[in-house]
Amino acid sequence: MSSRLLLLDTASLYFRAFYGIPDSIRAEDGTPVNAVRGMLDFLATLQARYEPEAVVAAWDDDWRPQWRVDLLESYKAHRVADPAAGVEETPDLLASQVPLIAEALALAGVTVVGAPDAEADDVIGTLVHRWPTGVDVVTGDRDLFQLVDDERDVRVLYTARGVGKHDVVNAAWVREKYGIEPHQYVDFAVMRGDASDGLPGVAGIGDKTAATLLREFSDLSAIRAAASDPGSSLKPRVRQSLLDSADYIDAAVKVVTVLPDLDLADPVAGIADAEALTAFGERWNVAGPVDRLLASVTS
């Protein structure tokens, strides 16, 4: 076993499992278990490959915290199923499986961690800073690229192409993909925007322009200072867009930056309850994935 910490962006993974596996897979009582099955298989694959010392499933206690909405009203607004309640749009067949996923993870020795008024991203950001060195963050969310740190061996296992075909994201990967350094990713995302999170971006600034600006000026503060300096090298259209977007930029930087200092316990290694997990697998028609998961722990 290595001294690595494996951090799961749990919702990102169970949504992927739900949409990637037919919902015709059900328990004997008719309960859909496709997301449960996929989540267990994902965990088995990752544990077998990386042999982590500890695994933590980061949970969205609040998937759209009000403090972020207060800063930027458009934040994740398109994903709200019930505007009055602020409930995330989740298919009923998936919602019924989420408690089962939490139960299965706990039986597998995975600590499920959430925090009030915080997203899973914030839990991950905090625990990355708590672990001495050697962290793998499993997610399909590009915003977590901001945590990549070669010096502390913090990587993102990026699942956009699937868990089995994930990309191992380090500084070189970010550099090759975007032309920036990981610590510049927040500024990059704020300028170019991100429709999946409701970030409009700065008008006229896409990936290429954002990367070019960061290479020239290093960070968004220096870019904004250049926008206020008539003698700087900024093109007039870019300069005006940055000036016009001042309020948006102030808010978006705070929205995109993950919190590093939640009040959380330090991650610890858990122990799978093989007997209870086997019984869970038999009850919910996921015996195969449970067997693979237990094998990944003991291999």
N, C-alpha and C positions, 0 to 999 in steps of 0.2 A: 504493500500500500504506500502511495506517495504522500507527501505533505500538502497536496493541493486541495483547494476548496472548490467545489462545483456549485455554482449559484444558478438556479433555474428561474427564468422569467416565466412563471407557471402559466398564466393566462395565455401568453404567446404560444406556449406549447400545447395546451389543451384545445385551443381554437384550431391549431394546425392539425391535431389528431382528429378532431371532430370532422373537419372538412376533407381530410385525406383518407378516411376509412368509412365505408358504407354504414349508415345508421340501421341497416338491417341486422347488424350484429347485436343480439339482445340476450339478456338473461332469461332463465326459464319462466319468470313471471312477466316477461314482455318488456322489461326496462331496457332502454337502449344503453349499450356499454361500449360503443365504438371509441369514444374519447378516452374512457378508462383504459381500454386495451392499448390504444396508441400511446398514452402517457406512460404506461408500464414498459412497453417496448422501447420507447425513447430512453427511459431511465436505464434500462438494461444495456442498451447500446452504448450510452455514454459512460456508465460505470465500468463496463468491460474494457473500453478503450483507454480511459484516463485514470482508473483506479484511485479515485480521490480519497483523501482522509475523511472528509466530511461533505455532506450534501445538504444544501438548504433550498427549500422551495419558497421563493419570495412571492408574497400574496398581495393582491390589490385590496387592502382594506377600504381604500377609497380610490377608485379608478380615475376619478376626475375631481381632485380636491378643489374645494370652493376657493381656496386662496389662489390657485392657479387661474380659475375662471374669473375671479375678481381682477386679476392682472390682464387677462386676455380672454374676452368673452367668447371668441371663436374656438377656443381650445377644446378639441374633441366634440364640438357641438353637433357635428353631423352623425355622431355615433350614439346620440342619446335617444333611447326608445320612448321614455316618458319624461318630457321636459319638466313637468311639475315635480317629479320625484328624483330626477337626475339619474335614472337607471340606465345602465349600458344595454344596448341592443344585443341580446343573446338569444339564440334559438332555444325554444322550450326543450327540445330534445338534448341540448347541451346543458342547460341550466340544471336539469334533474341529475346530471352526472357529476357536477362540481363537488357536492359533498362526498360522493364515493371516491373521487380522485384524492381529496384531502385525507380521507380515511386510509386509502391504499398507500399514500406516501408516508403517513405516520407509521403504519405497520412495517413499511420497508426501511425504517430507521432514518427517514428524511425529516428534518425539522421544518415545519411550515411556519413561516414568519411574516407577519404583517404589522402595520403600525397605524394608529389613528391619523386621519387627514394626510395619508401618504400613499403613493403608488408603489408597486413592486419595484420600479426603477429606483426609488429612493431607498428602499430596503437594500437593494443590491449595491447602490452607491455607498451606503454606510458600511456594509459588511466587507466590501472591497478594501476600505480603508482600515478595517479592524484586523484583517488577516495579515500575518507578517509578510508573506510572499507566496506567489504561485496560486493564482485564481483564474478559473475559467467561468465566464458568464455565458449561459446558453440563452439565446434570444433571437427573435426575428426583427428586433427594434434597432434601427440604426443609431438612435440617440445614445445608446450605451457605448458607442465607439469612443465617446469622450473619456471613458474609464480606462482605455487601453494604455498600458504603461510597461514598456519593455524592461525598465530598470527593476520594477517589482514583479515582473513576469505575470502581468495581468493581461489576459487575452479575452476576446469575445469569440465564442463558437456560434457563428452566424448561420441561422437555419433557413435563410430565404430559399435555398435549393433543396431543403429537406434536412432532417436530422442526420440521416445516414450519409448525406453528401455535404455536410456543413463546411463552411469556410472557417479556417483558423485565422482570426483577425489579429494581427500585431501591427506595430507602427509601419513596417514596410508595406503591409497590405493596404493600410489607409493611405499611405503616401502614393502608392501605385494607382489606387482606385480614384482618389480625389485630388491628389496633388497638394495635400496639406498634412500637418502633423496631428496626431490624436487630440492633443490639448487645444487645438484650434477648431475642433469639430462643433462645439456649441456656436461659436461665431459664424461658422460656415452654414450651419443649419438655419440659424436666425435669418441670415441674408438671403439664402436661396429659397427658404420656406419649405414646408412639408405638409402637403394636402392631407395626409393620413392623420395628422394631429391638429389640423385646422390652423396651421401657421401660414399666413399669406405671403410672408417674405417681403423683401424690399423690391419694389417695381423695377423691372429691367435688369435685375441681378440674378443670374442663374448659377449653376455649378461652376462653370468656367470662369465667369467674372469674379465670383466669390473667392475662388481659389487663387486667382491672380492677385486680387487685392490683399489677401492674407500673406501671400509670398512677399509682396512688396512692403506691406506695413506691419506685418506680424500679428496684430490682433485688431479687434473691432474698435477698441478705444482709440487706437492710433489712426484707424481708417476714418473714424468720425471727426477726429481732430483735423485730418487732412481735408475733410469735406467743409470744415469751417474756415479753412485757410485758402483764400483766393489764389495764392501763389503755388499751391500744391499741384501735383501731376494728375489729379483726378479729372476725368472727362466731365464736361458740364452736366450731361444727363445723369450720370452716376452720382455726381455731387448733389444734385438737386433731389434725387430720389432718397439719398441717405438723410438729407436735411428734412425732407417731408415725412420721413418714417421715424423720426426721433422718438415719439411716444411708443410706437410699436416696438422698436428696438429695446428701449428701456425695460418694457414688460417681458418681451420674448426671451431675453437672456435669462431672466429669473425663472421663467416657465420651463425652459429647456434644460437648465442646469439641474442635475439630480442632487438631492440632499446628501451630504456626507456625514451627518451628525445626529441621526435619529437615536432615541434612547432605546437601544436594543442590547440584548445579551450577546456575548461573544459566541460565534459558531462553535458547535461541538460535534464530535463524531457520534452518530447514532448506531444502534444495533437493530437489525431486522428481526422481527418476531416471526420466524419461519412458519411455525405452526398456525398462528393466527392469519398470516398472509396466505398460506396455502388454503385455509378454510374460506377466506375471502374469495380467492380465485375460483374455487369450486362453486361457491354460492352464486357468483356473478358471471360465470361463463368466461372467465379470463385465466383459466388454469395454465394455459400455454405461456402467456406473457409472464405470469408469476414465476413459473419454473425457470424461464430465461433470466428473470431478474435475480432470483436467488442464486442461480449459477454464476451470474456476473459478480455477486458479492463475495462468493467463496472461491472464485477462480484465481 
